[in-house]
Amino acid sequence: MAFYRHFIERQDFEVKVVTNCGKFPSELVNYHPLIFDMSPLTHRLLRTRLLPWLYGPHSLISWGRIPAEVWQAAESFKPDVMFTIAGSWDYSALVAERVARRLKVPLVASFNDWFNYGWFPSHPVYHPLIERRFRRFYHEADLALCTCEGMREALGPHPHAHVLYPVGARLSEKLPLFSPFAGNGRPYIIAFAGSLADWYGPMLERLVQAARTQGAPVEFRFYGSNPTWSREFDAQSRADGTFRGHLPFDELRRQVAGADAMILPMGFEEGCAQVERTSFKTKFLDYLSYQKPILVWGPDYCSAVRVAREFDSAEICMQPEATAMLEKILSLRKQPGRQSVLVDNARKMYEDRFHPDKIHEGLVQQIKQTIDTFQG
């Protein structure tokens, strides 16, 4: 979504989109990408029990080939620069690098997530090798775009690394001025909007269960897809309206207008620490546009906590227990003055560093400078 906002919604670049995402939602966008795939033999093998053992080598070398249709499209389009998503890691990055070197144009690589975030079926025995290749790809890029300071710190020094935050939604001036929650005999409404996969679904499930156990005057509304919480909670949350599914952004914004605050969970477990250190959630920046108080629930090292602390733009809970997060919610509920301060500071955060125009201008400048330097 972030690069759709950069490359498609704005007119600074003429783009040719080539992707190996077979489930590309072409009906939702106003352009037609070229979709390529693995060879039929590789595709067949990766659909067997050999998947964990073959996915690793394929992620490292992609069998050393540029698909013919990709090369023909690139040669015909004659790009000034090749852009690819390098993190989380996918063999398409290797294809992009080979095309860039063959065309003798600069390679721009975006590191949005750590190499193994999301669906990454490689056997763990390959992970050290793939991480090494991921890091080497970073150093080989002519321009390396890191989604946050944590990503750049994790990948190390690079003469042409640039922090490029995700592009969030624009702040709507049509929204009414924020009015703090004042009780009025109704529950305090907490909303979440984003991916419910991985550890986020179970975290929110524990929070809801804690509130129900205590009989807390809080109502939760979750918008998103791919929930990973328990089957029992899934059935219950759908029945009582806690889980409201995935909505188009304009409809989501209308529904979120009825919430009192937004929540952003970040994982605490050791297994997700590197992911949370190196990612910056677009939903945090989208939340800024809703003009609601924000609650961040995560460890002190994650990017969302670091930025929220800097601007005092969110109420922060750095304890993993759901009861601790619930206490923060109930405390904020009783503090209308604090609610207003958080909204004001979030507005300053948006204007100071995270305005979509500022982020986009940074990308345009970096790409133009990269092309000029490469040609020079």
Residue, then its C-alpha position, 0 to 999 in steps of 0.5 A: m500500500a505504501f508504494y502504491r501511494h508513492f508510484i501509482e497515486r502520484q505522478d512523479f514516476e512512470v512505472k512498469v509493475v512486474t510481480n510474482c504475486g499470483k494473487f495480485p488484486s488487479e481489480l482493485v488498482n488502475y494498472h495492469p502488472l506483468i505477473f511472472d512465476m517460477s518454472p513449472l518444474t520448480h512450482r511443482l516441486l515446491r508444492t510437495r513435502l520438499l518445500p522447506w528444503l527447496y525454498g531455501p536454495h531457491s531464495l538464495i539463487s532462484w536458479g540463476r535465471i531471469p524469466a524471459e517475459v520479465w527481460q522482454a518487458a524490462e528491455s522494452f520499457k527501458p527504465d532509468v532505475m530498478f526498484t524492488i522490495a528486498g525485505s521481507w526476502d523473496y527471490s523476485a529481488l534477485v531477479a530485479e538485481r540481475v535485470a538492473r545489472r544487465l540493463k546497467v541501471p541503478l538498483v533501489a531496494s526497499f527493506n520494509d521487513w526483516f528477511n523472514y517476516g510473514w510466510f517464509p517456509s524455508h527450513p531453519v537450517y537455511h536461515p543463516l545463509i539467507e540472512r547473509r544474502f539479505r544483508r549482502f543485497y542491502h550492501e549491493a543496492d545503489l540505494a537502500l531504503c530502510t523503513c525505520e531507524g531500527m532497520r538501518e541499525a540492524l543492517g549496518p552502515h551503508p553509504h547510500a542508505h536512507v530512512l523512508y517511513p511508510v506513507g500513511a493516510r492523509l489527515s482529513e480536514k473534514l473530520p470534526l474536532f476531537s472531543p474527549f471521552a466524557g463517560n455518558g454512560r457508555p463503554y469506552i470504544i477501542a478500535f484496531a485496524g490492520s493485519l490480525a496475523d502472527w502474534y497480533g491476533p492472540m494479543l488482542e484476544r487476551l486483551v478482550q478476555a481480560a476486559r470481559t473477566q474484569g467486567a471493564p466498561v470497554e468495547f473493542r472493535f477489530y478491523g482486518s484480515n487473517p486473524t490468528w486467534s483461537r477458533e472459539f474467540d473467532a466465533q464469539s467475536r464475529a457473533d458479538g461484533t468485536f471482529r468486523g472484518h476487512l473494509p475498504f479504507d474509506e469505509l474503515r475511516r467512517q467506522v473508526a470515527g465512532a471509536d474513542a481510541m486506537i490500539l497498536p500491539m507489537g509483539f513481546e516474544e523473543g522470536c519476533a523481537q528482530v521483526e519488531r525492531t526493524s519494522f514500522k507499521t503503516k497502521f500507526l501513520d494511518y491512525l494519525s489521520y483518524q485524530k483519535p488517542i493512540l495506545v501502543w502496546g509493545p516492548d521498549y525497543c520496537s519502532a512504534v514505542r521509540v517514536a511515540r516516546e519522542f513525540d509523546s503521541a501515544e499512551i504506551c504500555m511496555q508490559p506484555e500482560a493483557t491486564a497491564m494494557l487494560e489498566k492503561i486503557l481504563s486510566l486513559r478513559k478517565q483522563p480527558g485532558r490526556q486524551s486531548v494532549l495525545v491527539d495534539n501531539a500526534r498531529k505535531m508528529y504527523e506534520d513534523r516528520f510523517h506528512p505523506d508529502k514530506i515522505h514522498e518528496g524524500l523518495v523522489q529526491q533520493i531516486k533522482q540523486t541515485i540516477d544522477t550519481f549512477q550516470g555520472 
